[in-house]
Amino acid sequence: MTLSARAGLLFFAFCFTAGAILGPIRVTALEPSIGATAAVAIEAPIMLALMVLAARAVLSRQRCANPVAVGLIGLALKRAYPSMPTVVAAMTRGICKGQAGEPASSPGLDQR
């Protein structure tokens, strides 16, 4: 794995962890009292500051890493996370489970 790829994974891990911590705080503590839009408006600059700190920390430790590659790797991973259910469903041809974990019947199979 290249230095830039490792740095990109580390950058993603920092940012994803920050979002995983701040998201539930926003939803449970802020949204009920001030609304969703205001809660996001409060969270966004905090996330931006944390992303800047994460980028500075990663690039200071990995001085030879390409900053553009680090950012692109981080972006790709952030985009892969929400799209993964769609990708997996497409790869498994939409195989679903029926009731109580039983396999769903396929249209082309005999029903008993």
RONU-839224 format. One line per 10 residues: number of its first residue (from 1); their letters; for each residue x, y, z of N, C-alpha, C, O, CB. Coordinates in nm, 2 decimals, padded with zeros to 4 digits. Glycine has a CB too. Layout:
N
NUM	A	X,Y,Z,X,Y,Z,X,Y,Z,X,Y,Z,X,Y,Z ~ ...
This chain:
112
1	MTLSARAGLL	00.08,-00.12,00.00,00.00,00.00,00.00,00.09,00.12,00.00,00.19,00.13,00.07,-00.10,00.00,00.12 ~ 00.05,00.22,-00.08,00.14,00.34,-00.09,00.12,00.43,00.03,00.02,00.42,00.10,00.10,00.42,-00.22 ~ 00.21,00.52,00.05,00.21,00.61,00.16,00.08,00.70,00.15,00.01,00.73,00.25,00.33,00.70,00.16 ~ 00.04,00.74,00.03,-00.07,00.83,00.01,-00.20,00.75,00.04,-00.30,00.80,00.10,-00.08,00.88,-00.13 ~ -00.20,00.62,00.00,-00.32,00.54,00.03,-00.34,00.52,00.19,-00.45,00.53,00.24,-00.31,00.40,-00.04 ~ -00.23,00.49,00.25,-00.24,00.48,00.40,-00.28,00.61,00.46,-00.36,00.61,00.56,-00.10,00.44,00.46 ~ -00.23,00.72,00.42,-00.27,00.85,00.47,-00.41,00.88,00.44,-00.48,00.93,00.53,-00.18,00.96,00.41 ~ -00.46,00.84,00.32,-00.60,00.86,00.29,-00.69,00.78,00.38,-00.80,00.83,00.42,-00.62,00.83,00.14 ~ -00.65,00.65,00.41,-00.73,00.57,00.50,-00.74,00.63,00.64,-00.84,00.63,00.70,-00.68,00.43,00.50 ~ -00.62,00.68,00.68,-00.62,00.74,00.81,-00.70,00.87,00.82,-00.78,00.89,00.92,-00.47,00.77,00.85
11	FFAFCFTAGA	-00.70,00.95,00.72,-00.78,01.07,00.71,-00.93,01.03,00.71,-01.01,01.09,00.79,-00.75,01.15,00.58 ~ -00.97,00.93,00.63,-01.11,00.89,00.63,-01.15,00.84,00.77,-01.26,00.87,00.82,-01.12,00.77,00.53 ~ -01.06,00.76,00.84,-01.09,00.71,00.97,-01.12,00.82,01.07,-01.21,00.81,01.15,-00.98,00.61,01.02 ~ -01.03,00.92,01.07,-01.05,01.04,01.16,-01.18,01.10,01.13,-01.26,01.13,01.22,-00.94,01.14,01.14 ~ -01.21,01.14,01.01,-01.33,01.21,00.97,-01.46,01.12,01.00,-01.56,01.18,01.05,-01.33,01.25,00.82 ~ -01.45,01.00,00.96,-01.57,00.91,00.98,-01.60,00.90,01.13,-01.71,00.90,01.18,-01.54,00.77,00.92 ~ -01.49,00.88,01.21,-01.51,00.87,01.36,-01.57,01.00,01.42,-01.66,01.00,01.50,-01.38,00.84,01.43 ~ -01.52,01.11,01.37,-01.58,01.24,01.42,-01.73,01.25,01.38,-01.81,01.30,01.47,-01.50,01.36,01.35 ~ -01.76,01.21,01.26,-01.90,01.21,01.22,-01.99,01.12,01.30,-02.10,01.14,01.34,-01.92,01.19,01.08 ~ -01.93,01.00,01.33,-02.00,00.90,01.41,-02.02,00.94,01.55,-02.12,00.90,01.62,-01.92,00.77,01.41
21	ILGPIRVTAL	-01.94,01.03,01.60,-01.95,01.08,01.74,-02.05,01.20,01.74,-02.14,01.21,01.82,-01.82,01.12,01.80 ~ -02.03,01.29,01.65,-02.11,01.41,01.64,-02.25,01.39,01.59,-02.34,01.46,01.64,-02.04,01.52,01.56 ~ -02.27,01.30,01.50,-02.40,01.27,01.45,-02.51,01.24,01.55,-02.61,01.30,01.56,-02.40,01.16,01.35 ~ -02.48,01.14,01.64,-02.58,01.11,01.74,-02.60,01.22,01.84,-02.71,01.24,01.89,-02.54,00.98,01.81 ~ -02.50,01.30,01.87,-02.51,01.41,01.96,-02.61,01.51,01.89,-02.70,01.57,01.96,-02.38,01.48,01.99 ~ -02.59,01.54,01.76,-02.67,01.63,01.69,-02.82,01.59,01.70,-02.91,01.67,01.73,-02.62,01.65,01.55 ~ -02.84,01.46,01.66,-02.98,01.41,01.65,-03.05,01.41,01.79,-03.16,01.44,01.80,-02.97,01.27,01.59 ~ -02.98,01.36,01.89,-03.04,01.34,02.02,-03.05,01.47,02.11,-03.14,01.49,02.18,-02.98,01.23,02.10 ~ -02.94,01.55,02.10,-02.94,01.66,02.19,-02.98,01.79,02.12,-03.05,01.88,02.19,-02.80,01.68,02.24 ~ -02.95,01.81,02.00,-02.98,01.94,01.93,-03.11,01.95,01.86,-03.19,02.04,01.87,-02.87,01.98,01.84
31	EPSIGATAAV	-03.13,01.85,01.77,-03.25,01.85,01.68,-03.38,01.86,01.76,-03.47,01.94,01.71,-03.25,01.73,01.60 ~ -03.40,01.79,01.87,-03.53,01.81,01.94,-03.56,01.95,01.99,-03.68,02.00,01.99,-03.54,01.72,02.05 ~ -03.46,02.02,02.02,-03.48,02.16,02.08,-03.47,02.27,01.98,-03.54,02.37,01.99,-03.38,02.18,02.19 ~ -03.38,02.26,01.88,-03.37,02.37,01.78,-03.40,02.33,01.64,-03.40,02.42,01.55,-03.22,02.42,01.79 ~ -03.43,02.21,01.61,-03.47,02.17,01.47,-03.35,02.12,01.40,-03.23,02.14,01.43,-03.53,02.29,01.40 ~ -03.38,02.04,01.29,-03.28,01.97,01.21,-03.18,02.07,01.14,-03.06,02.05,01.14,-03.34,01.88,01.11 ~ -03.24,02.17,01.08,-03.15,02.26,01.00,-03.05,02.34,01.09,-02.94,02.35,01.06,-03.24,02.36,00.93 ~ -03.10,02.39,01.20,-03.01,02.46,01.30,-02.91,02.37,01.35,-02.79,02.41,01.37,-03.10,02.53,01.41 ~ -02.95,02.24,01.38,-02.85,02.15,01.44,-02.74,02.12,01.34,-02.63,02.11,01.38,-02.93,02.02,01.48 ~ -02.78,02.10,01.21,-02.67,02.08,01.11,-02.59,02.20,01.09,-02.47,02.19,01.07,-02.74,02.04,00.97
41	AIEAPIMLAL	-02.65,02.32,01.11,-02.57,02.44,01.09,-02.47,02.46,01.21,-02.36,02.52,01.19,-02.66,02.56,01.09 ~ -02.50,02.40,01.32,-02.41,02.40,01.43,-02.30,02.30,01.41,-02.18,02.32,01.44,-02.48,02.38,01.57 ~ -02.34,02.18,01.37,-02.25,02.07,01.35,-02.15,02.09,01.24,-02.03,02.05,01.25,-02.32,01.94,01.33 ~ -02.19,02.15,01.13,-02.11,02.17,01.01,-01.97,02.24,01.04,-01.87,02.18,00.99,-02.18,02.24,00.90 ~ -01.97,02.35,01.10,-01.84,02.41,01.12,-01.75,02.33,01.22,-01.63,02.34,01.21,-01.86,02.55,01.18 ~ -01.81,02.26,01.31,-01.73,02.17,01.40,-01.67,02.06,01.31,-01.55,02.03,01.33,-01.82,02.11,01.51 ~ -01.75,02.00,01.23,-01.69,01.89,01.14,-01.58,01.95,01.05,-01.48,01.88,01.03,-01.80,01.83,01.06 ~ -01.61,02.07,00.99,-01.51,02.13,00.91,-01.37,02.15,00.98,-01.27,02.12,00.93,-01.56,02.26,00.85 ~ -01.38,02.20,01.10,-01.26,02.22,01.19,-01.19,02.09,01.21,-01.07,02.08,01.21,-01.30,02.29,01.32 ~ -01.27,01.99,01.24,-01.21,01.86,01.27,-01.15,01.80,01.14,-01.04,01.73,01.15,-01.32,01.76,01.32
51	MVLAARAVLS	-01.21,01.82,01.03,-01.15,01.77,00.90,-01.01,01.85,00.88,-00.92,01.78,00.83,-01.24,01.80,00.79 ~ -01.01,01.97,00.91,-00.88,02.05,00.89,-00.78,01.99,00.98,-00.66,01.97,00.94,-00.91,02.20,00.91 ~ -00.81,01.97,01.11,-00.72,01.92,01.20,-00.67,01.78,01.16,-00.55,01.75,01.17,-00.78,01.91,01.34 ~ -00.76,01.70,01.11,-00.73,01.56,01.07,-00.63,01.57,00.95,-00.53,01.49,00.94,-00.85,01.48,01.03 ~ -00.66,01.65,00.85,-00.58,01.67,00.74,-00.44,01.71,00.78,-00.34,01.66,00.73,-00.64,01.76,00.63 ~ -00.43,01.81,00.87,-00.30,01.86,00.91,-00.22,01.75,00.99,-00.10,01.74,00.96,-00.32,01.98,01.01 ~ -00.29,01.68,01.07,-00.22,01.57,01.15,-00.17,01.46,01.05,-00.06,01.42,01.07,-00.32,01.51,01.25 ~ -00.26,01.42,00.96,-00.21,01.31,00.87,-00.10,01.36,00.78,00.00,01.29,00.76,-00.33,01.27,00.78 ~ -00.11,01.48,00.72,00.00,01.52,00.63,00.12,01.56,00.71,00.23,01.55,00.65,-00.05,01.65,00.56 ~ 00.12,01.60,00.84,00.24,01.62,00.91,00.31,01.49,00.94,00.43,01.49,00.95,00.21,01.70,01.04
61	RQRCANPVAV	00.24,01.39,00.97,00.30,01.26,01.00,00.35,01.19,00.87,00.45,01.12,00.87,00.20,01.17,01.07 ~ 00.28,01.21,00.76,00.31,01.14,00.63,00.35,01.25,00.53,00.28,01.28,00.44,00.19,01.06,00.58 ~ 00.47,01.31,00.56,00.51,01.43,00.48,00.52,01.40,00.33,00.51,01.49,00.25,00.64,01.48,00.53 ~ 00.55,01.28,00.29,00.57,01.25,00.15,00.44,01.21,00.08,00.44,01.19,-00.04,00.67,01.14,00.13 ~ 00.33,01.21,00.15,00.20,01.17,00.09,00.15,01.28,00.00,00.17,01.40,00.03,00.10,01.14,00.20 ~ 00.09,01.24,-00.11,00.04,01.34,-00.20,-00.10,01.39,-00.14,-00.19,01.31,-00.13,00.02,01.27,-00.34 ~ -00.11,01.52,-00.11,-00.24,01.57,-00.05,-00.36,01.54,-00.14,-00.47,01.52,-00.09,-00.22,01.71,-00.02 ~ -00.34,01.56,-00.27,-00.46,01.53,-00.36,-00.50,01.39,-00.35,-00.62,01.36,-00.35,-00.42,01.57,-00.50 ~ -00.41,01.30,-00.35,-00.44,01.15,-00.34,-00.50,01.12,-00.21,-00.60,01.04,-00.20,-00.31,01.07,-00.36 ~ -00.45,01.18,-00.10,-00.51,01.16,00.03,-00.66,01.20,00.03,-00.74,01.13,00.08,-00.43,01.23,00.14
71	GLIGLALKRA	-00.68,01.32,-00.02,-00.82,01.37,-00.03,-00.91,01.29,-00.12,-01.03,01.26,-00.08,-00.82,01.51,-00.08 ~ -00.86,01.24,-00.23,-00.94,01.16,-00.32,-00.97,01.02,-00.26,-01.08,00.97,-00.27,-00.87,01.14,-00.46 ~ -00.87,00.96,-00.19,-00.90,00.84,-00.13,-01.00,00.85,-00.02,-01.10,00.77,00.00,-00.77,00.78,-00.07 ~ -00.99,00.96,00.06,-01.09,00.99,00.17,-01.23,01.01,00.11,-01.32,00.96,00.16,-01.05,01.11,00.25 ~ -01.23,01.08,00.00,-01.36,01.11,-00.07,-01.42,00.98,-00.12,-01.54,00.96,-00.11,-01.34,01.21,-00.18 ~ -01.34,00.90,-00.18,-01.39,00.77,-00.24,-01.45,00.68,-00.13,-01.55,00.62,-00.15,-01.28,00.70,-00.31 ~ -01.38,00.68,-00.01,-01.43,00.59,00.10,-01.56,00.65,00.16,-01.65,00.58,00.19,-01.32,00.58,00.20 ~ -01.57,00.79,00.16,-01.69,00.85,00.22,-01.81,00.83,00.12,-01.92,00.82,00.17,-01.67,01.00,00.24 ~ -01.78,00.82,-00.01,-01.89,00.79,-00.10,-01.92,00.64,-00.11,-02.03,00.61,-00.14,-01.85,00.84,-00.24 ~ -01.82,00.56,-00.08,-01.85,00.41,-00.09,-01.94,00.37,00.03,-02.02,00.28,00.01,-01.72,00.33,-00.08
81	YPSMPTVVAA	-01.93,00.43,00.14,-02.01,00.39,00.26,-02.16,00.39,00.23,-02.22,00.29,00.25,-01.97,00.48,00.38 ~ -02.22,00.51,00.19,-02.36,00.50,00.17,-02.41,00.43,00.05,-02.52,00.39,00.04,-02.41,00.65,00.16 ~ -02.32,00.40,-00.04,-02.36,00.33,-00.16,-02.34,00.18,-00.15,-02.39,00.11,-00.24,-02.28,00.38,-00.28 ~ -02.28,00.13,-00.04,-02.25,-00.01,-00.03,-02.37,-00.10,-00.03,-02.37,-00.20,-00.10,-02.17,-00.03,00.09 ~ -02.48,-00.06,00.04,-02.60,-00.15,00.03,-02.65,-00.17,-00.12,-02.69,-00.28,-00.15,-02.72,-00.09,00.11 ~ -02.65,-00.06,-00.20,-02.69,-00.08,-00.34,-02.59,-00.16,-00.41,-02.64,-00.25,-00.50,-02.70,00.06,-00.40 ~ -02.47,-00.15,-00.39,-02.36,-00.23,-00.46,-02.38,-00.38,-00.42,-02.38,-00.46,-00.51,-02.22,-00.18,-00.42 ~ -02.40,-00.41,-00.30,-02.41,-00.54,-00.25,-02.54,-00.60,-00.31,-02.54,-00.72,-00.35,-02.41,-00.55,-00.10 ~ -02.65,-00.53,-00.30,-02.78,-00.58,-00.36,-02.76,-00.61,-00.51,-02.81,-00.71,-00.56,-02.89,-00.48,-00.34 ~ -02.69,-00.52,-00.58,-02.67,-00.55,-00.72,-02.58,-00.67,-00.75,-02.60,-00.75,-00.84,-02.61,-00.43,-00.79
91	MTRGICKGQA	-02.48,-00.69,-00.66,-02.39,-00.80,-00.68,-02.46,-00.93,-00.64,-02.42,-01.04,-00.70,-02.27,-00.78,-00.59 ~ -02.55,-00.93,-00.55,-02.62,-01.05,-00.51,-02.75,-01.07,-00.58,-02.83,-01.15,-00.55,-02.64,-01.06,-00.36 ~ -02.77,-00.98,-00.68,-02.89,-00.99,-00.76,-03.02,-00.96,-00.68,-03.12,-01.02,-00.71,-02.90,-01.12,-00.84 ~ -03.01,-00.88,-00.58,-03.13,-00.84,-00.50,-03.18,-00.96,-00.42,-03.30,-00.95,-00.39,-03.23,-00.79,-00.59 ~ -03.10,-01.06,-00.38,-03.16,-01.17,-00.30,-03.20,-01.11,-00.17,-03.12,-01.04,-00.10,-03.05,-01.28,-00.29 ~ -03.32,-01.14,-00.13,-03.38,-01.09,-00.01,-03.42,-01.20,00.08,-03.43,-01.32,00.04,-03.50,-01.00,-00.03 ~ -03.44,-01.17,00.21,-03.48,-01.27,00.30,-03.63,-01.25,00.32,-03.68,-01.14,00.32,-03.41,-01.26,00.44 ~ -03.70,-01.36,00.34,-03.85,-01.36,00.36,-03.87,-01.34,00.51,-03.79,-01.29,00.58,-03.92,-01.48,00.31 ~ -03.99,-01.39,00.56,-04.02,-01.38,00.70,-03.93,-01.46,00.78,-03.90,-01.58,00.74,-04.17,-01.41,00.72 ~ -03.90,-01.42,00.90,-03.82,-01.49,01.00,-03.69,-01.55,00.94,-03.65,-01.66,00.98,-03.91,-01.61,01.06
101	GEPASSPGLD	-03.63,-01.48,00.85,-03.50,-01.53,00.80,-03.51,-01.63,00.69,-03.40,-01.68,00.65,-03.42,-01.58,00.91 ~ -03.63,-01.67,00.65,-03.64,-01.77,00.54,-03.61,-01.70,00.41,-03.64,-01.59,00.39,-03.79,-01.83,00.54 ~ -03.55,-01.78,00.32,-03.52,-01.72,00.19,-03.64,-01.69,00.11,-03.74,-01.76,00.12,-03.43,-01.82,00.10 ~ -03.64,-01.57,00.05,-03.76,-01.53,-00.03,-03.77,-01.63,-00.15,-03.67,-01.67,-00.20,-03.75,-01.39,-00.07 ~ -03.89,-01.65,-00.19,-03.91,-01.74,-00.31,-03.87,-01.66,-00.43,-03.89,-01.54,-00.45,-04.06,-01.79,-00.32 ~ -03.81,-01.73,-00.53,-03.77,-01.68,-00.65,-03.88,-01.70,-00.75,-03.95,-01.80,-00.75,-03.64,-01.74,-00.70 ~ -03.90,-01.60,-00.84,-04.01,-01.61,-00.94,-04.01,-01.73,-01.03,-04.11,-01.78,-01.07,-04.01,-01.49,-01.03 ~ -03.89,-01.79,-01.06,-03.88,-01.90,-01.15,-03.88,-02.03,-01.08,-03.87,-02.14,-01.15,-03.75,-01.89,-01.22 ~ -03.89,-02.04,-00.95,-03.89,-02.17,-00.88,-04.03,-02.22,-00.84,-04.12,-02.14,-00.82,-03.80,-02.16,-00.75 ~ -04.04,-02.35,-00.83,-04.17,-02.41,-00.80,-04.20,-02.37,-00.65,-04.12,-02.37,-00.57,-04.17,-02.56,-00.81
111	QR	-04.33,-02.35,-00.63,-04.38,-02.32,-00.50,-04.44,-02.45,-00.45,-04.52,-02.52,-00.52,-04.48,-02.20,-00.50 ~ -04.42,-02.49,-00.32,-04.48,-02.61,-00.26,-04.59,-02.57,-00.17,-04.65,-02.66,-00.11,-04.38,-02.69,-00.20
